[in-house]
Amino acid sequence: MMAVEPVQDDHHDERRKHNRNVALSVFLILFLLIGLIWFFYWLLVGRFHEYTDDAYVNGNMVQLMSQIPGTVTQINADDTQLVTEGQVLIKFDPADTDVALQRATASLAETVRQVRQLFENAERAKATLVWRKADFLKADLDLKRRAGLVGNSAVSKEEYQHYLTQKETAEAQYQIALHDVKSAEALVANTHIYTHPLVQTAIANFKIAYLNAARTTVLAPVTGYVAKRSVQVGQRVLVNTPMLAIVPLHEVWVDANYKESQLSDLRIGQPVTLYADAYSDVKYHGRVYGINAGTGAVFSLLPPQNATGNWIKIVQRLPVRILIDPEELKKYPLQLGLSMRVTTDIHDTRGSRLAQVAENKPLYSTRIYAEQIEKANETIDGILRDNSPDMFIAGTTDD
């Protein structure tokens, strides 16, 4: 009985050793298989993608500031609300600007009438010159006809002296009329009523008064969502006082901060896939729009000074701007500052790393301020027409 037990223990140890060797072999095979799979994935896919989770949504924040001083009487929009371009947001008390506009209107009308009189004076001076010239020529002929009769006693010396005096008087009056013409023409030469300096000055003053009156109504320069409203009803604001901001969320982009070691194969136009932490299962598509001209440290308020004895190398990151498909952005909007996970496909490296062509068209624009000056010009045309109907030419005040 005692001789059988060791044989069983040895058999049990051998089976346990065999099982351990099999498990290690399986683990080794699985490890090698996983390594091969990862290697082929990196070889075929992974090495053609650059990933970063240091990426954030960015966009324009249109800061709305007062263009004139005034007292706020009405606020039509608040934070989180959507506003459209040209929508009335804030109104100021218009009493002072309305009075200034009335004064400028009256001044422009009066100036137009005065300048119109200057043109009439110039025409009258020209007519007077013709009159005085005719008198002078007549007096000169009369004198010449009588000059040969003095010796024959047909005309007395006294009468001859009388005609000589008339000629001299007519010549003096002609010279006075000639200088009057020059004086009158000096006030209107090379001008029309609407290009006369006095009228142009009055027009400029009217435009200032008109724009100040128009700016008591603050309009939205772009379509977007209101943020950071700080103005209050009854508040007295000065010029350039921040009142609120408008964020056009349909024009946002993503700034992906890639390490400098990841930039070698990044090119403009490469496709990008993005995921937002705000949407767990939404996949965005975009493209590389451009690579920033410098790292964030360079443009900071206090740039780093690396020429020091205690220098420590820090891996720098460079912002890469990525534009998102506008249809996807419209369906799943993103707010400024949201975190993103970005993967750039770097298969195609034929593109350029930096922009090679300068953009000659405006990227962002608004029409609301141009419309204000257009309406001012229309009003000016009306004033000119009413006060100089015979000299008015339409569209003469356009910039």
C-alpha positions as CSV (number, residue, x, y, z in Angstrom):
1,M,0.0,0.0,0.0
2,M,2.8,2.4,0.8
3,A,4.5,1.9,-2.6
4,V,1.5,3.0,-4.7
5,E,1.0,6.6,-3.3
6,P,4.2,8.2,-4.7
7,V,3.4,6.9,-8.2
8,Q,0.1,8.7,-8.1
9,D,1.6,11.9,-6.9
10,D,4.2,11.9,-9.6
11,H,1.5,11.3,-12.2
12,H,-0.5,14.3,-10.8
13,D,2.6,16.6,-10.9
14,E,3.3,15.6,-14.5
15,R,-0.2,16.4,-15.6
16,R,-0.1,19.8,-13.8
17,K,3.2,20.6,-15.4
18,H,1.8,19.6,-18.8
19,N,-1.2,21.8,-18.4
20,R,0.9,24.7,-17.4
21,N,3.1,24.3,-20.5
22,V,0.1,24.1,-22.7
23,A,-1.4,27.3,-21.1
24,L,1.9,29.1,-21.5
25,S,2.1,28.0,-25.1
26,V,-1.4,29.1,-25.8
27,F,-0.7,32.5,-24.1
28,L,2.5,32.9,-26.1
29,I,0.7,32.1,-29.3
30,L,-2.1,34.5,-28.4
31,F,0.5,37.2,-27.6
32,L,2.3,36.6,-30.8
33,L,-1.0,36.6,-32.7
34,I,-2.1,39.9,-31.1
35,G,1.3,41.4,-31.8
36,L,1.1,40.3,-35.5
37,I,-2.4,41.7,-35.7
38,W,-1.3,45.0,-34.2
39,F,1.8,45.1,-36.4
40,F,-0.3,44.6,-39.6
41,Y,-2.9,47.1,-38.4
42,W,-0.1,49.7,-37.8
43,L,1.5,48.7,-41.2
44,L,-1.7,49.0,-43.2
45,V,-3.8,51.5,-41.2
46,G,-2.3,52.9,-38.0
47,R,0.7,54.6,-39.4
48,F,-1.4,56.6,-41.8
49,H,-3.5,58.2,-39.0
50,E,-2.5,60.9,-36.5
51,Y,-4.6,61.1,-33.4
52,T,-5.0,63.7,-30.7
53,D,-7.6,64.4,-28.0
54,D,-6.1,67.8,-27.3
55,A,-8.7,69.5,-29.6
56,Y,-11.4,72.0,-28.9
57,V,-14.2,73.7,-30.8
58,N,-13.4,77.3,-31.7
59,G,-15.2,80.0,-33.7
60,N,-16.0,83.7,-34.1
61,M,-17.3,85.6,-31.1
62,V,-18.7,88.9,-32.5
63,Q,-18.4,91.5,-29.7
64,L,-21.1,94.1,-30.0
65,M,-20.0,97.5,-28.8
66,S,-21.8,100.8,-28.7
67,Q,-20.8,103.2,-31.5
68,I,-22.3,106.3,-29.8
69,P,-22.8,107.2,-26.2
70,G,-26.4,106.8,-25.0
71,T,-28.9,105.6,-22.5
72,V,-30.3,102.1,-23.0
73,T,-34.1,102.1,-23.3
74,Q,-34.8,98.6,-24.7
75,I,-33.2,95.2,-24.9
76,N,-34.6,92.7,-27.4
77,A,-32.3,89.7,-27.0
78,D,-30.8,87.7,-24.1
79,D,-28.2,84.9,-23.7
80,T,-28.9,81.6,-25.5
81,Q,-31.4,83.3,-27.9
82,L,-31.0,83.1,-31.7
83,V,-30.8,86.4,-33.6
84,T,-30.6,87.0,-37.3
85,E,-28.5,89.5,-39.2
86,G,-30.2,92.9,-39.2
87,Q,-32.5,92.1,-36.2
88,V,-32.9,95.0,-33.6
89,L,-31.1,94.0,-30.4
90,I,-30.8,97.2,-28.3
91,K,-32.3,100.7,-28.5
92,F,-30.9,104.0,-27.0
93,D,-32.8,107.1,-26.1
94,P,-33.0,109.0,-29.5
95,A,-33.8,112.5,-28.2
96,D,-30.4,114.1,-28.5
97,T,-29.5,112.5,-31.9
98,D,-32.9,113.5,-33.3
99,V,-32.3,117.1,-32.5
100,A,-28.8,117.0,-34.0
101,L,-30.3,115.4,-37.1
102,Q,-32.9,118.1,-37.5
103,R,-30.2,120.8,-37.1
104,A,-28.0,119.1,-39.7
105,T,-31.0,118.8,-42.1
106,A,-31.8,122.5,-41.8
107,S,-28.1,123.4,-42.2
108,L,-27.8,121.3,-45.4
109,A,-30.9,122.8,-46.9
110,E,-29.7,126.4,-46.1
111,T,-26.3,125.7,-47.5
112,V,-27.8,124.3,-50.7
113,R,-29.8,127.5,-51.2
114,Q,-26.8,129.7,-50.4
115,V,-24.6,127.8,-52.9
116,R,-27.4,127.9,-55.5
117,Q,-27.3,131.7,-55.0
118,L,-23.6,131.7,-55.6
119,F,-24.2,130.1,-59.0
120,E,-26.9,132.6,-59.8
121,N,-24.5,135.5,-58.8
122,A,-21.9,134.1,-61.2
123,E,-24.4,134.1,-64.0
124,R,-25.5,137.6,-63.2
125,A,-21.9,138.8,-63.1
126,K,-21.3,137.3,-66.6
127,A,-24.4,139.2,-67.9
128,T,-23.2,142.4,-66.3
129,L,-19.8,141.9,-67.9
130,V,-21.5,141.7,-71.3
131,W,-23.5,144.8,-70.6
132,R,-20.4,146.8,-69.4
133,K,-18.4,145.6,-72.4
134,A,-21.1,146.8,-74.8
135,D,-21.1,150.2,-73.0
136,F,-17.4,150.4,-73.3
137,L,-17.3,149.5,-77.0
138,K,-20.1,152.1,-77.7
139,A,-18.2,154.8,-75.8
140,D,-15.0,153.9,-77.6
141,L,-16.7,154.2,-81.0
142,D,-18.4,157.5,-80.1
143,L,-15.0,158.9,-79.1
144,K,-13.3,157.7,-82.3
145,R,-16.0,159.3,-84.5
146,R,-15.6,162.6,-82.8
147,A,-11.8,162.6,-82.6
148,G,-11.4,163.7,-86.3
149,L,-14.1,166.4,-85.9
150,V,-12.3,168.4,-83.2
151,G,-9.9,170.0,-85.6
152,N,-12.7,171.1,-88.0
153,S,-14.5,172.7,-85.0
154,A,-17.5,170.5,-85.7
155,V,-17.1,169.2,-82.1
156,S,-16.0,171.4,-79.3
157,K,-13.2,170.4,-77.0
158,E,-15.6,170.3,-74.1
159,E,-17.9,167.9,-75.9
160,Y,-14.9,165.8,-76.9
161,Q,-13.7,165.7,-73.3
162,H,-17.2,164.6,-72.3
163,Y,-17.0,161.6,-74.6
164,L,-13.5,160.8,-73.4
165,T,-14.7,160.8,-69.8
166,Q,-17.6,158.5,-70.8
167,K,-15.2,156.1,-72.4
168,E,-12.9,156.0,-69.4
169,T,-15.9,155.5,-67.1
170,A,-17.2,152.7,-69.3
171,E,-13.8,151.1,-69.4
172,A,-13.6,151.2,-65.6
173,Q,-17.0,149.7,-65.2
174,Y,-16.0,147.0,-67.6
175,Q,-12.9,146.2,-65.6
176,I,-15.0,146.1,-62.4
177,A,-17.5,143.8,-64.1
178,L,-14.6,141.6,-65.2
179,H,-13.2,141.3,-61.7
180,D,-16.7,140.6,-60.4
181,V,-17.0,137.7,-62.8
182,K,-13.7,136.3,-61.7
183,S,-14.7,136.7,-58.0
184,A,-18.0,135.0,-58.5
185,E,-16.5,132.2,-60.6
186,A,-13.8,131.7,-57.9
187,L,-16.6,130.6,-55.6
188,V,-18.2,128.1,-58.0
189,A,-15.5,127.2,-60.5
190,N,-15.1,123.5,-61.4
191,T,-18.0,122.5,-59.1
192,H,-21.6,121.7,-59.2
193,I,-24.1,122.4,-56.5
194,Y,-23.5,119.0,-54.9
195,T,-19.7,119.0,-55.3
196,H,-19.3,122.5,-53.9
197,P,-17.1,122.5,-50.7
198,L,-19.8,124.2,-48.6
199,V,-22.4,121.6,-49.6
200,Q,-19.9,118.8,-49.2
201,T,-19.2,120.0,-45.6
202,A,-22.9,120.2,-44.9
203,I,-23.4,116.7,-46.4
204,A,-20.6,115.3,-44.2
205,N,-22.1,116.9,-41.1
206,F,-25.5,115.5,-42.1
207,K,-24.1,112.0,-42.5
208,I,-22.6,112.2,-39.1
209,A,-25.9,113.3,-37.5
210,Y,-27.8,110.7,-39.5
211,L,-25.5,107.8,-38.6
212,N,-25.6,108.8,-34.9
213,A,-29.4,108.8,-35.1
214,A,-29.4,105.4,-36.8
215,R,-27.0,104.0,-34.3
216,T,-29.4,104.5,-31.5
217,T,-30.9,101.3,-32.8
218,V,-28.3,98.5,-32.5
219,L,-28.7,95.8,-35.1
220,A,-27.2,92.3,-35.1
221,P,-24.3,92.2,-37.6
222,V,-24.4,88.4,-38.0
223,T,-26.8,85.5,-37.4
224,G,-25.9,83.6,-34.3
225,Y,-26.6,83.0,-30.6
226,V,-26.4,85.7,-27.9
227,A,-23.8,85.3,-25.2
228,K,-22.2,87.4,-22.4
229,R,-24.9,90.1,-22.3
230,S,-23.8,92.7,-19.8
231,V,-25.8,95.8,-20.8
232,Q,-28.9,96.7,-18.7
233,V,-31.9,98.9,-19.3
234,G,-31.3,102.4,-18.1
235,Q,-27.5,102.0,-18.3
236,R,-25.5,104.9,-19.7
237,V,-23.0,103.5,-22.1
238,L,-20.0,105.2,-23.6
239,V,-18.4,104.6,-27.0
240,N,-16.9,101.1,-27.3
241,T,-18.7,99.8,-24.3
242,P,-19.1,95.9,-24.6
243,M,-22.8,95.1,-24.5
244,L,-23.1,91.5,-25.7
245,A,-21.6,88.9,-28.0
246,I,-23.0,86.9,-30.8
247,V,-21.6,83.5,-31.7
248,P,-22.4,82.2,-35.2
249,L,-22.4,78.5,-34.4
250,H,-22.8,77.6,-38.1
251,E,-19.2,78.8,-38.7
252,V,-17.3,77.0,-36.0
253,W,-14.1,75.0,-36.5
254,V,-11.9,72.7,-34.5
255,D,-8.4,73.6,-33.4
256,A,-6.5,70.3,-32.9
257,N,-3.2,70.7,-31.0
258,Y,-0.8,68.2,-32.5
259,K,2.6,67.5,-31.1
260,E,5.5,68.7,-33.2
261,S,6.5,65.1,-33.8
262,Q,3.2,64.5,-35.5
263,L,3.3,67.3,-38.0
264,S,5.7,65.8,-40.7
265,D,3.0,64.3,-42.8
266,L,0.1,66.7,-42.1
267,R,-1.1,68.5,-45.2
268,I,-3.9,70.9,-46.1
269,G,-7.0,69.2,-47.4
270,Q,-6.4,65.8,-45.7
271,P,-9.6,64.1,-44.5
272,V,-10.4,64.1,-40.8
273,T,-12.8,62.2,-38.6
274,L,-13.9,63.7,-35.3
275,Y,-15.8,62.7,-32.2
276,A,-17.2,65.1,-29.6
277,D,-17.5,64.3,-25.9
278,A,-20.9,66.0,-26.1
279,Y,-22.2,63.3,-28.5
280,S,-21.1,59.8,-27.6
281,D,-22.1,58.1,-30.9
282,V,-21.8,60.9,-33.5
283,K,-19.0,60.8,-36.0
284,Y,-18.1,64.1,-37.8
285,H,-16.2,64.4,-41.0
286,G,-13.9,67.3,-42.0
287,R,-10.7,68.4,-43.6
288,V,-7.5,70.1,-42.6
289,Y,-8.0,73.8,-43.4
290,G,-4.6,75.1,-42.3
291,I,-1.7,74.8,-39.9
292,N,-1.0,77.7,-37.5
293,A,2.0,79.9,-38.1
294,G,3.3,79.3,-34.5
295,T,2.8,77.4,-31.3
296,G,0.6,78.7,-28.6
297,A,3.6,79.6,-26.5
298,V,4.9,82.0,-29.1
299,F,1.7,84.0,-29.1
300,S,1.2,84.0,-25.4
301,L,1.4,87.2,-23.3
302,L,4.8,86.2,-21.9
303,P,6.7,84.1,-24.6
304,P,9.2,81.6,-23.2
305,Q,12.8,82.7,-22.9
306,N,14.8,79.6,-23.8
307,A,18.3,81.2,-23.9
308,T,18.7,80.6,-20.2
309,G,20.9,78.2,-18.1
310,N,18.0,76.3,-16.6
311,W,16.4,75.4,-20.0
312,I,14.2,72.3,-20.1
313,K,12.9,71.0,-23.4
314,I,9.1,70.8,-23.5
315,V,7.3,69.2,-26.4
316,Q,5.4,71.9,-28.3
317,R,2.0,71.6,-29.8
318,L,0.8,73.4,-33.0
319,P,-2.8,74.3,-33.6
320,V,-4.2,72.7,-36.8
321,R,-7.5,74.2,-38.0
322,I,-10.1,71.6,-39.1
323,L,-13.4,72.5,-40.9
324,I,-16.4,70.3,-40.2
325,D,-19.0,69.2,-42.8
326,P,-21.6,72.0,-42.5
327,E,-24.5,69.5,-42.9
328,E,-23.3,67.4,-40.0
329,L,-22.7,70.6,-38.0
330,K,-26.2,71.7,-38.7
331,K,-27.6,68.4,-37.5
332,Y,-25.4,68.1,-34.5
333,P,-24.3,71.7,-33.4
334,L,-21.2,72.3,-31.4
335,Q,-20.6,75.1,-28.9
336,L,-17.3,76.9,-28.4
337,G,-14.8,75.2,-26.1
338,L,-16.2,71.6,-26.4
339,S,-13.6,68.8,-26.3
340,M,-13.0,66.8,-29.5
341,R,-11.1,63.6,-30.5
342,V,-9.5,64.0,-33.9
343,T,-7.9,61.6,-36.3
344,T,-6.3,62.8,-39.5
345,D,-5.8,60.5,-42.4
346,I,-2.3,61.2,-43.8
347,H,-2.3,58.7,-46.7
348,D,-2.1,61.5,-49.2
349,T,0.8,63.8,-48.6
350,R,0.8,65.5,-52.0
351,G,-0.7,68.7,-50.6
352,S,1.1,71.6,-49.2
353,R,1.7,72.2,-45.5
354,L,1.1,75.9,-45.7
355,A,-1.3,77.9,-47.8
356,Q,0.3,78.9,-51.1
357,V,-2.4,81.3,-52.5
358,A,-3.7,84.4,-50.7
359,E,-7.4,84.8,-50.3
360,N,-8.7,87.9,-52.0
361,K,-12.3,87.7,-51.0
362,P,-13.8,88.5,-47.6
363,L,-14.3,85.5,-45.3
364,Y,-16.9,87.2,-43.2
365,S,-19.0,90.3,-44.0
366,T,-22.2,92.2,-43.0
367,R,-24.4,94.6,-44.9
368,I,-26.1,96.4,-42.0
369,Y,-23.7,99.3,-41.9
370,A,-23.6,99.8,-45.6
371,E,-27.4,100.0,-45.6
372,Q,-27.3,102.8,-43.1
373,I,-25.0,105.0,-45.3
374,E,-27.2,104.2,-48.4
375,K,-30.3,105.4,-46.6
376,A,-28.4,108.6,-45.6
377,N,-27.4,109.2,-49.2
378,E,-31.1,108.7,-50.3
379,T,-32.2,111.3,-47.7
380,I,-29.5,113.7,-48.8
381,D,-30.6,113.4,-52.4
382,G,-34.1,114.3,-51.3
383,I,-32.9,117.5,-49.5
384,L,-30.9,118.5,-52.6
385,R,-33.9,117.8,-54.9
386,D,-36.2,119.9,-52.7
387,N,-33.9,122.9,-52.4
388,S,-32.3,122.9,-56.0
389,P,-34.8,121.2,-58.3
390,D,-33.3,122.7,-61.5
391,M,-29.7,121.7,-60.6
392,F,-30.2,118.3,-59.0
393,I,-28.6,115.1,-60.4
394,A,-29.7,111.8,-58.9
395,G,-27.1,109.7,-57.1
396,T,-24.6,112.4,-56.6
397,T,-24.0,111.7,-52.9
398,D,-23.1,108.0,-53.3
399,D,-19.7,107.1,-51.8
